[in-house]
Amino acid sequence: MVYISSLLFSGSFVFKVASEFYDQVGSVLADPVGQFKPRLGMLLNSWDMLLDNPFGVGANNFEYIHPEYAKAGTEYASEYVNERQILTTPHNFLAKIFTELGWIGGLLLTSFYALLMYRAIVLALHYPKHGWIFVATSALLFHSLLSQVFLSPMSYIFSLLLFACLFTRNEQEKNESRTRKWGYVALVVSLIAPAYSVVKTESHRLHFQGVMTRDIHKLEKAVEVYPGNHTAWLSLSKAYHLGAHDNEAAIESMTHFLTLNPNHIHGRYYISDLMIKQGRCEEAIVILDSLLRHYPTFERAEGLMYRGYDCRRQKLNVQ
């Protein structure tokens, strides 16, 4: 009975996955240009970003700078850039590296890609039984041009193991001790990022607990542990505004947030709203004017701009 139930469940699962895959492939074949257009918009806007920043915008800063180039609200807009969503990566690892590390970093990575393919081809030609490494390497590098494959932990670990196989020397080669030495160095370097993430993980844990329990003290602790946790600054600002009813503290937290993420669409809208409530009309108008230049169809921001004008007019009448 258990065996039959397992077969039925497996069959239904395979059928469901196959039908979804068939539907996705069918939609791509029916309109290949339309399906690729969102990705094309990301790449073209990332190209503009690279031209303005030939030395890059800094490692892992793509999501903070790209909204200025995303053309939000237009037909050339990058997908996932609006008042509710954030584009953290252009879904192309080469484009991400070029925009963040500039021409130098991008060309170095491109050279590394070429080296990987060269090693995979040579290995497959000289050792046919290692042809699987060539297939895996080709698939991994191609996949990286369509997704954030190197940015997830499991993909990162898989890539390290695959590249280790790719650069493993034949047992008969000399200098085995030197190879082992550099292998240890590579292992240490590859563990630096996970070690560094301990502080960030603790900050994100406190942030999560603070949001779930509505505990301002835990949110304050989250930004104290790791001041670079911009989402914790945003949550802290909302906690001050909605929980403690302290708009000035909320504005101060949002200022920290926008220092880390200066082009965040919702963040600029939110701090402008807080400033108008506090009578800081001119500051709000300046922020909203910059926001609407890059996102002209943001209707809520337009409405808030009119409130800012009314606020300024009332202050002038009082004076």
N, C-alpha and C positions, 0 to 999 in steps of 0.2 A: 504493500500500500504506500509506504514511504517512498519507495523507488518510483512508482508510477506518478505520485504527486510531484516528486522532484523533476521528472521528465516533463510533465505538463507545465510546471512553473518555468522551467528553463526554456521550453519551447515558446511560451507566451512572451517571455522577456526578450528572446532573440527576435521574435516577430515584431515586437514593438520597436526595438532598436533599429531593425532593418527597414521598417516602414518609415520611421522618422528620417533615417539616412537617405532613403529613396526620395522622400519629399524635399529634403534640403538640396540634394543633387539636381532634382527636377527644376526647382526654382532657380538655381544657378544657371542651368543650361537654357532655361526659358528667357532669362534676362541677365546675361553675364555682365554687361556694362552697368546696369542698375545695381546689381549685387555688389560689384566692386567699387562703386562710386563712393560710399562712405570711407573705405580704406584709402581711396585715391585722394579724397579731401584731406585726410590726416597727413598723408605723405607730402602733398603740395604745400600745406600750411607749415609743415615741419621744415620744408625746403626754405620757405621765406624766413623762418626762424633761424636757420643755419646761416643764411646770407647776412642777416643782421648781427649775428653773433658767431663770427668765424672761429673763435677760440672756445665756443660752447658757453652754456649757461651754468655749468657746474654739475657735478655728479648728482643724479637723482633729483634734479630741479626741473625736469620736463613739465610735470603737472602744475608747477607754480608759475611758469612763464608762458606756457602754450596758450592759455586763454586770451592773451593779447594778440595772438596770431590766428585764433581759431575761427574768426569770421562768424561768430555765433549769430543765429537768426537769419543767415543768408543761404543761398543755394550752394555756396562753396564752404559751408561750415564743417568743421571737424565734428564727428559724431561724439555724443556723450559730453558735450561742453554746453552747459546751460545753468540755470539757477538751481537745479536739483541734482545734477550729475557732474562728475569730475573725470576727465580723461587722464589717467596716470601714465599711460604709455601709448605710443603711436601704433602699437601692435606690429612692430617691426623692429627687431633688436638693433639692426644696423642704423636705422633712422634715429632710434633713441640715443645710441652712442654718438652719432654725428652731431645731434643737437646739443647733447650735454657736454661732450668733450671736444667738440669742434673738429676741424679738418684733420688735425694731427691725430687725435684719438680715433676718429672714424677710419682713417687710412691705415692706422696700425691694426685695428680690428679686422679690416678687410684683408690685410696681408696675413693675419692669423687664420682667417677663413681659408685663404688660398693655400696656406701651409697645411692645414688640416686635410683639405681635399687631396693635396699632393701626397701626403703620407698615406692616406686611405687608399689611393689608387696604386701607389708603389707596393703597399702591403698586399693588396688583392692580387696584383700581377705576380709577385714573387712567392706568395703563400696562398694559393687558392682556397685552402680550408679556412682562411681568415677573411673570406669575402663578405661575411656577415658584418664585419666592422665597417667596410666600405658602404654597405647598404644603410647601416644605422647612422653613420656619420652624415651621409648625404641627406637622409630623412630629417635628422636633427637640424642641420644647417638650413635646409629649405623651410622647415617648420618655423625656425626663428625669424624668417622673413614675413611671417603671417601672424605671429603671436608673441607673447612675452615668455617664451619657453625657458629662457635662462633665469627668469626672475622668480620662479616658484621653487621652494626647497627641494622637492623630489626631482624636478628637472635638473636642478643644480647638482645634486648628488649623482644622478644618472650621467650627466655630462662629464663630471670628474672621473667616474669609473671608465666611461667610454674613451676619453682622451688618454687615460692611463694605459689602456689597452693599445691605443693607437701609437703611443710613443715608447712602448715596451721594446727593448732591444732583444735581438736574438741571443740566446744563451752562450753562443760561441764568441760573441763580440768581447772585446777587451774593455778595460776601464769600468768593470762592473761596479766596483766600490764607489767610483765617482757618480755613476748613475744613481746608486742607492742614496748617496749623500744629497744629490739634488732632489730626489724623491721625497726625502724628509723635509727639505726646505719647502717644497711645494705643498706638502701636507700641512705644515705649520701655517703657511700663508692662507691656505684654503679654510683654516679653522679660525682665522682672525675675525671674519665677518660674523660667524655664529657666536663667538665670544662677546663681541661688541653688542650683539643684539640682546644680551641679558638685561642691560639697563632699559632698553626700549621695551622689552617684554614686560618688565615690572611696571613701567609707566602705563602701558596699555592695559595691564591687569587692574591697576588702581583706577584708571579712567573708566573701564567697563563697570567695575563695582560701584564707582561714584554715580554713573548714569543710572544703573539699575536700582540703586537704593536712594537716589537723589541726595547724596551726601556731598556737600560742597567741600568739606575738609579732605575727602579722598581725591576729589578733582584737583584741589590745590596741591596735594601731595604728588599727584601724577605729573604736574608741570614742574614741580620742584625737583623730582627725580630726573626727569628728562625734559628740559625746557624746549626741545625741538619737537615735542608732540603737539602739532598744530591742531589736531582734532580735539585734544583735551582742552586747549585754550578756548576753542569754540564752545564746547560743552560747558566750560566754567563760566563763560560770558552769559550763556543762556540761563545757567543756574542763578547767577547774580541777578539777572533781569527778572526772571519768572519766580524764583524762590525767595531771594533776599530783597527783591525790589530795590536794588541798588544799581541804578543805571550808570553812574559814573564808574563804578567798579567793573560793570559789564563792558563799558567802552574801553577801559584800560586793558581788559583781557582781550578784547577784539583787536586792539592796537598791536598786542603781542602776536596774535594770530595772523594779522595782515603783514606784519614784519616778516613772518616765515612764508606766508602764502599771499603775496601782494595783489595778485590778479584774480583771486577767488571771487566768483560772481555773486554768490549768495552772501559771502562775508562782507563785501562792499555795500551791498544792499542793506544788510542787517545793521551794520555800524551807522549807516546814514539814518536809518529809522530811529536808532537810539539817540543820535545826536540831535535830530529834530525834536524829539521828546524832551531833550534837555535844553532846547533853545540854542543849540550850536548850529544855526542854520547855514552860515557861510561855509563851514567845513563840510557839511553834508552835501551842499550843492556842488562843491568842487569834486567830491568823490563820485557823486551821481553823474556829473557831466563826463568824467573820464569813463565811467561804466557804460553809459549810453553811446559813447563814441565807438566802443567795441562791440556793443550788443544793442543795436538800435531798435530791435523789436521787443525788448523787454518791457512789457506794458506795465507791470507793477512798479518798475523803477521810474517810468514816466509819471505815473500817478504820484509816487513819492517825491519826485522833483517838483511837481505843482505844490505839494504840501510844504516843501522847502521854500518855495517862492512866497507862499502865504505867510510862513513863519517869519521870513525876512521882512516882509511888508509890515507885519504887525509890530515887529521890534522897532522899525523905523518910525511908525506912527506914534509909538509910545515915547520915543525920544523927541 
